[in-house]
């Protein structure tokens, strides 16, 4: 009877350990799935930023500015997804997850890609703003020349 009780206790301990390992694996895959989704979104938006080229006239600049504003709103909305991944990673590291090296590597990789996207977005904002400013300047110059010509006659 004592032998059976010991075996049963050992079996319960193994079951508890197995359950914890399964929960650890589930948490890890949840983190990786969310990180993969964010990473895919980042790759798509990087491609989109490349296609946002300032136009040759004010209308094209306005269209690009409008597209960028939509992108900017979408980027702000997706910042929470990055925060969720970071929170999941912190929670897993806090409980000393067995795959902590992989978690830290994945978190750092995602945060680096997010930072690069934010930097590219800021550069694109400046580029589009400059192009819009130049086009506005050209319009004002043409209007001033027209006004001067009207006054000369």
MOQUIPE-V46159 format. One record per pair of residues at least 6 apart in sequence whose C-alpha atoms are under 8 Angstrom apart, sorted by sequence separation. I is the first residue (numbers start at 1). J is the second residue. If there is no record, write none. Layout:
i->I j->J
i->I j->J
This chain:
i->54 j->60
i->55 j->61
i->54 j->61
i->93 j->100
i->92 j->100
i->55 j->64
i->54 j->64
i->93 j->103
i->53 j->64
i->92 j->103
i->52 j->64
i->89 j->103
i->89 j->104
i->52 j->68
i->89 j->107
i->86 j->107
i->85 j->107
i->45 j->71
i->82 j->110
i->82 j->111
i->82 j->114
i->38 j->78
i->38 j->81
i->38 j->82
i->34 j->81
i->35 j->82
i->72 j->121
i->35 j->85
i->34 j->85
i->31 j->85
i->31 j->88
i->68 j->125
i->31 j->89
i->65 j->128
i->28 j->92
i->64 j->128
i->65 j->129
i->27 j->92
i->61 j->128
i->61 j->131
i->62 j->132
i->28 j->99
i->35 j->106
i->39 j->110
i->42 j->113
i->46 j->117
i->49 j->120
i->61 j->132
i->35 j->107
i->42 j->114
i->45 j->117
i->49 j->121
i->52 j->124
i->24 j->97
i->54 j->127
i->24 j->98
i->32 j->106
i->39 j->113
i->54 j->128
i->58 j->132
i->61 j->135
i->28 j->103
i->35 j->110
i->42 j->117
i->49 j->124
i->53 j->128
i->55 j->131
i->54 j->131
i->58 j->135
i->54 j->132
i->57 j->135
i->58 j->136
i->56 j->135
